[in-house]
Amino acid sequence: MKCRFAPSPTGKIHIGNARSAILNWIFCQKNQGEFVLRIDDTDTNRSSKEFETSIKDDLKWLGLNWSYTFNQSSRQHIYNQKIQILKQKKRLYPCFETEEELALKKKSLLSSGKPPIYDRSSLNLSIEEVEKKIESGIQPHWRFKLDHENIGWKDIIKGDVSFDAKNLSDPVLIRADGTLLYHLPSVIDDIEEKITHIIRGEDHIANTAYHIQIFKALESSIPSFAHHPFLVDETGKGFSKRLGSLSIENFRDQGYENISLLNYFLFIGSSSNIDPIKDLNEIVKKFDIQSLSRSSAKFSIESLRNLNENTIKLFSYNEISHKLKNIKSNFQKESFWRFIKNNISFVNQAKEWEEVITKINNAKDLNIDDSFINTAVDELPEDPFDETTWDNWTSKINKKTGLKGKDLFMPLRLILTGKSHGPELKYLLPLFDRDKILQKLGKI
């Protein structure tokens, strides 16, 4: 089997098309198939190498790898060959209506209560009439002549889907300026690369009806199709494709783990629970495309953040140490990771806790009683400290002062961290020596 992902390099990759990429890739992983990256850059005015590079970098960061990649802009000679075949078969025919004329036809049909289907009037033109128009400088656009039959397929996600071709307009495949619309190069590339499975968004369902007939016209086998529903926001509205905050690059810059995004986008809107997973092999094993819902799933940034937070907790220090180095953390210790991992949503927040640990708070500004501080100093154990030191220290202070619970722990937390809440302090003390704590207590 063989799948492909085909982004247009006209912007950064966002959650919608990233989900298509992830679904195609993991479907190949699950079935020992081949994953291909096709760059749909036939729109030369909007496509750029900068966006192409950005898309590839984001896919690599997500963990997606491909067997090979190619650009549609380099394959015009292949398209021209297939175009000639379709013209010879009279499945491509020239049309000369202007956009204004087509708009008027559409308006007239709608006002009459009829569907806005192209009337095929250009098919009535004789060869001489066509030649005369071209000689006069009028360049035609080219439509694909649909066979008026039922177009149906068994969609892997949606189930049985069918269209009556009589209710569809013959699609324009080639513009008057000679540029190709999405349909034709897409189908030709799928044929040339022997793509067996196409997984894409449900906005392509009508396109698939067109594509099936183009496959047939070019005497090619038809791939299996799967159309996944869109993600919507928590109010049920769709996302704008240009919403930069939902780009993969933005999630990466915020500090999300790639495994969290893979996990979330694969299982959101499915019958499977979205549980924190740190092992990609487990995700591949768990994934079943049949479990995807046929209806839209609500994307929640809060749920994704919580998933990332709980995924981080699964990582051992050895698994995360290289990321601490990447953010230039000075605390390259396993004890530091045990201290912070249950209280961060992103690994890069380790820097914030590093600052908390190293900052010296003035006990007087915290309104902490001097007698309490003196007792804390007197009862401070000798170093080196370990994870039992906290309980030993607070137990001794309790015996001297009678304080317990919040009255005992809160002043110490404020002195040591400057915060009223945070990680368990038994994991903090091993990060210090005795002099550092005395400094925080204002005695050095």
C-alpha positions in Angstrom: 0.0 0.0 0.0 1.1 3.6 -0.6 -0.2 6.9 0.9 0.7 10.5 0.2 0.3 13.9 1.8 0.1 16.8 -0.6 0.4 20.3 1.0 0.4 23.5 -1.0 3.4 25.7 0.0 1.2 28.8 0.3 1.4 29.1 4.1 2.5 27.4 7.2 1.1 24.0 8.1 -1.8 24.2 10.6 -3.7 21.7 12.7 -6.2 20.8 9.9 -3.7 19.7 7.2 -1.3 18.4 9.8 -4.0 16.0 10.9 -4.3 14.7 7.3 -0.5 14.2 7.2 -0.5 12.4 10.5 -3.4 10.1 9.6 -1.8 9.2 6.3 1.6 8.6 7.9 0.4 6.5 10.8 -1.9 4.5 8.4 1.2 3.6 6.5 3.1 2.7 9.7 0.2 0.5 10.8 0.1 -1.3 7.5 3.8 -1.4 6.6 3.1 0.9 3.7 5.0 3.7 1.9 4.4 7.3 2.7 5.1 10.0 0.0 5.3 13.8 0.3 4.0 15.6 -2.7 4.3 19.4 -2.9 1.4 20.9 -4.8 3.1 24.0 -6.1 1.3 24.5 -9.4 0.0 27.9 -8.0 3.3 29.7 -8.8 2.0 33.1 -7.7 1.3 32.0 -4.1 3.7 29.1 -3.6 7.1 29.7 -2.1 10.2 27.7 -1.2 10.2 29.4 2.2 6.8 27.8 3.0 7.9 24.5 1.4 10.9 24.4 3.8 8.7 25.4 6.7 6.2 22.6 6.0 9.0 20.0 5.7 10.6 21.1 8.9 7.3 21.0 10.8 6.6 17.5 9.5 10.0 16.3 10.5 9.6 17.8 14.0 6.3 15.9 14.3 8.3 12.8 13.6 6.9 12.1 10.2 9.3 10.7 7.6 8.7 9.9 3.9 10.2 7.6 1.3 10.6 10.4 -1.1 9.2 13.8 -2.1 8.5 15.6 -5.4 7.1 18.9 -6.6 4.2 19.2 -9.1 5.9 22.2 -10.7 8.5 19.8 -12.2 6.1 17.4 -13.8 4.3 19.5 -16.5 5.5 17.2 -19.2 3.7 14.3 -17.6 0.5 16.3 -17.2 0.7 17.4 -20.9 0.8 13.7 -22.0 -2.3 12.9 -20.0 -4.1 16.1 -21.2 -3.6 15.0 -24.8 -5.1 11.6 -24.0 -8.2 13.2 -22.4 -8.6 15.6 -25.3 -8.4 12.7 -27.8 -11.1 10.9 -25.9 -13.2 14.1 -25.9 -13.3 14.1 -22.1 -11.7 17.5 -22.1 -13.5 20.2 -24.1 -12.9 23.9 -24.6 -15.2 26.6 -23.1 -15.2 30.3 -23.9 -17.6 31.8 -21.4 -16.2 34.7 -19.4 -16.5 34.7 -15.6 -19.3 37.3 -15.9 -21.2 35.1 -18.4 -20.9 32.1 -16.1 -22.0 34.2 -13.1 -25.1 35.3 -15.0 -26.0 31.7 -16.0 -25.6 30.7 -12.4 -27.8 33.5 -11.1 -30.5 32.7 -13.7 -30.6 29.0 -12.7 -30.8 29.8 -9.0 -33.5 32.4 -9.5 -35.5 29.7 -11.4 -35.0 27.3 -8.5 -32.7 25.1 -10.4 -29.2 23.8 -9.3 -26.4 25.9 -10.8 -25.0 23.2 -13.1 -23.1 24.2 -16.2 -25.3 23.7 -19.3 -22.6 22.3 -21.5 -23.4 24.8 -24.2 -19.7 24.8 -25.3 -20.2 21.2 -26.5 -22.5 22.6 -29.2 -19.7 24.5 -30.8 -18.4 23.1 -34.1 -14.6 22.6 -34.7 -14.7 25.6 -37.0 -16.3 27.8 -34.3 -13.7 26.7 -31.8 -10.9 27.4 -34.2 -12.3 30.8 -35.1 -12.6 31.9 -31.4 -9.0 30.8 -30.7 -7.7 32.6 -33.9 -9.4 35.8 -32.7 -7.4 35.6 -29.5 -9.9 34.1 -27.1 -8.3 31.4 -25.0 -10.5 28.7 -23.8 -10.7 27.1 -20.4 -11.1 23.3 -20.4 -13.8 21.3 -18.7 -13.9 17.6 -18.0 -16.9 15.9 -19.4 -18.5 13.8 -16.7 -20.3 10.5 -17.6 -23.8 10.9 -16.3 -23.9 7.9 -14.0 -23.8 7.2 -10.3 -20.4 7.7 -8.7 -20.0 5.8 -5.5 -17.4 4.4 -3.3 -17.0 2.7 0.1 -15.3 5.4 2.2 -13.0 4.0 4.9 -14.4 6.6 7.4 -17.7 7.9 6.0 -19.0 4.5 4.7 -21.1 4.4 1.5 -20.9 7.7 -0.4 -22.5 8.4 -3.8 -23.2 11.2 -6.2 -25.4 11.4 -9.3 -23.1 12.9 -11.9 -26.1 14.6 -13.5 -26.3 16.9 -10.5 -22.6 17.9 -10.9 -21.1 20.5 -13.1 -18.3 19.4 -15.5 -15.3 20.7 -13.5 -12.8 23.1 -15.0 -9.4 21.4 -15.1 -7.4 23.9 -17.1 -7.7 27.7 -16.8 -7.6 30.0 -19.9 -4.0 30.9 -19.0 -3.0 27.3 -19.2 -2.6 26.7 -15.5 -4.0 23.5 -14.0 -6.5 23.3 -11.3 -6.0 20.9 -8.4 -8.0 18.0 -9.8 -5.9 17.0 -12.9 -2.3 17.0 -11.6 -3.5 15.4 -8.3 -5.1 12.4 -10.1 -2.2 12.1 -12.6 0.3 12.0 -9.8 -1.7 9.5 -7.9 -1.7 7.3 -11.0 2.0 7.8 -11.7 3.1 7.1 -8.1 0.7 4.2 -7.7 -1.0 5.6 -4.7 -3.4 3.0 -3.2 -5.0 5.0 -0.3 -5.9 8.6 -0.1 -6.8 10.1 3.3 -7.9 13.7 3.3 -10.4 16.2 4.7 -14.1 15.9 4.2 -14.1 19.1 2.1 -12.7 16.9 -0.7 -15.7 14.5 -0.9 -17.2 16.2 -4.0 -13.7 16.4 -5.5 -13.4 12.6 -5.1 -16.4 12.1 -7.3 -14.7 14.1 -10.0 -11.4 12.3 -9.4 -12.9 8.8 -9.7 -14.2 9.6 -13.2 -10.8 11.1 -14.2 -9.1 7.9 -12.9 -11.5 5.9 -15.1 -11.0 8.1 -18.1 -7.2 7.5 -17.8 -7.9 3.8 -17.5 -6.3 3.6 -14.0 -7.2 1.6 -10.9 -9.0 3.7 -8.3 -7.5 4.2 -4.9 -9.3 3.6 -1.6 -10.6 6.9 0.0 -11.0 8.1 3.5 -12.4 11.5 4.4 -11.9 12.6 7.9 -14.2 15.3 9.4 -12.9 18.8 10.3 -11.8 19.9 13.7 -14.0 22.7 15.1 -13.5 25.0 18.0 -15.4 24.6 21.3 -18.4 26.6 20.0 -18.7 24.2 17.0 -17.2 26.7 14.4 -14.6 25.8 11.9 -11.0 27.2 12.0 -9.6 29.6 9.6 -6.7 28.1 7.6 -4.8 31.3 8.1 -5.0 31.3 11.9 -1.4 31.5 12.8 -1.9 30.5 16.5 -2.9 27.0 15.3 0.2 26.5 13.1 2.4 23.5 14.0 5.3 26.0 14.2 3.5 27.9 16.9 2.8 24.8 19.0 6.5 23.8 18.7 7.6 27.3 19.7 5.3 27.1 22.8 7.1 23.9 23.9 4.6 21.2 23.1 6.0 17.7 22.7 5.6 16.3 19.2 4.3 13.0 20.7 1.5 14.9 22.4 0.3 16.4 19.1 0.5 13.1 17.4 -1.5 11.5 20.2 -4.1 14.2 20.3 -4.8 14.6 16.6 -5.0 10.8 16.0 -7.5 10.1 18.7 -9.6 13.3 19.0 -13.0 12.5 17.7 -12.5 8.7 17.9 -13.9 6.0 20.1 -10.4 5.7 21.8 -9.6 7.6 25.0 -6.8 10.2 24.7 -4.4 8.9 27.4 -0.9 10.2 27.8 1.6 8.1 25.8 5.3 8.7 25.4 6.1 5.8 23.1 5.3 6.2 19.4 5.1 2.4 18.9 2.2 2.3 21.5 0.4 5.0 19.5 0.8 3.1 16.2 -0.4 -0.1 17.9 -3.4 1.7 19.4 -4.5 3.5 16.2 -7.4 2.2 14.2 -8.8 4.3 11.5 -12.2 2.7 11.9 -12.5 4.2 15.3 -12.6 7.8 13.9 -16.0 9.5 14.1 -17.9 10.6 11.0 -18.7 13.9 12.7 -16.5 16.9 13.6 -14.5 16.8 16.7 -14.1 19.8 19.1 -10.5 20.9 19.4 -9.6 22.2 22.9 -6.3 23.9 23.6 -6.9 23.3 27.3 -7.2 19.5 26.7 -4.1 19.5 24.5 -2.2 21.4 27.1 -3.3 19.0 29.8 -2.3 16.1 27.7 1.2 17.6 27.2 1.4 18.2 30.9 0.6 14.6 31.7 2.8 13.2 29.0 5.8 15.1 30.4 5.3 13.3 33.7 6.0 10.0 32.0 9.5 11.0 30.9 12.5 9.8 33.0 15.4 12.2 33.5 17.5 10.3 30.9 14.7 10.8 28.4 14.4 14.5 29.0 17.9 15.6 29.9 18.8 16.6 26.3 15.8 18.9 26.3 17.0 20.6 29.5 20.3 21.2 27.8 18.5 22.7 24.8 16.9 25.3 27.0 20.2 26.0 28.7 19.1 24.9 32.1 21.9 25.0 34.7 20.2 22.3 36.8 21.3 19.1 35.0 20.3 16.8 37.8 17.8 14.0 38.1 16.6 15.5 41.4 15.7 18.7 39.6 13.5 16.8 37.1 11.8 15.0 40.0 11.1 18.4 41.6 9.5 20.1 38.6 8.0 17.5 36.3 4.6 17.3 38.1 4.2 21.1 38.0 5.0 22.1 34.4 3.1 22.0 31.2 6.1 22.4 29.0 9.8 21.4 29.5 10.9 25.0 28.8 9.1 26.0 32.0 12.1 24.4 33.8 13.8 27.7 33.4 11.1 29.4 35.4 11.6 27.0 38.3 15.4 27.4 38.0 14.9 31.1 38.6 12.6 30.4 41.5 15.2 28.2 43.1 18.1 30.6 42.7 16.3 33.8 43.7 16.8 35.0 47.2 13.6 36.3 48.8 13.8 38.7 51.7 12.0 37.0 54.6 11.1 40.5 56.0 9.1 41.2 52.9 7.2 38.0 53.4 6.0 39.0 56.9 7.4 35.8 58.4 8.0 35.9 62.2 11.7 36.1 63.1 11.3 33.5 65.8 10.0 31.0 63.2 13.0 31.7 61.0 15.4 31.3 63.9 13.9 28.0 64.8 14.1 26.9 61.2 17.8 27.8 61.2 18.5 26.0 64.5 16.7 22.8 63.3 18.2 22.7 59.8 19.9 19.3 59.4 23.5 19.0 58.2 24.0 18.4 54.5 24.1 16.6 52.1 20.3 16.7 51.8 18.1 14.0 50.3 14.3 13.4 49.9 13.9 12.6 53.6 15.4 15.9 54.8 12.2 17.9 54.4 10.2 15.6 56.7 13.0 15.5 59.3 13.3 19.3 59.3 9.6 20.1 59.5 9.1 17.5 62.2 11.8 19.2 64.4 10.3 22.6 63.8 6.9 21.2 64.7 8.2 19.9 68.1 9.7 23.3 68.9 6.8 25.5 67.8 3.7 23.4 67.8 2.9 24.6 64.3 1.6 22.1 61.8 -0.2 22.0 58.4 -0.3 25.2 56.5 1.0 27.3 59.4 4.2 25.2 59.3 4.7 24.6 55.6 3.6 27.9 54.0 6.3 30.1 55.6 9.0 27.6 54.5 7.6 27.4 51.0 7.5 31.2 50.7 11.0 31.5 51.9 12.4 28.8 49.6 10.4 29.5 46.4 8.6 32.8 46.8 5.4 31.0 45.8 2.4 29.9 47.7 2.1 26.7 45.8 4.2 24.4 43.7 6.1 21.1 43.7 6.6 18.9 46.8 9.4 20.5 48.8 10.9 17.2 49.7 12.2 17.2 46.1 13.6 20.7 46.4 15.9 20.3 49.4 18.3 17.9 47.6 19.0 20.7 45.1 20.6 22.8 47.8 23.4 22.7 50.3 23.1 24.0 53.8 24.6 27.4 53.0 22.1 28.0 50.2 19.2 27.4 52.5 20.7 29.6 55.2 21.1 32.3 52.5 17.4 32.0 51.7 16.6 32.2 55.4 18.5 35.5 55.5 21.3 34.2 57.7 24.2 34.5 55.3 
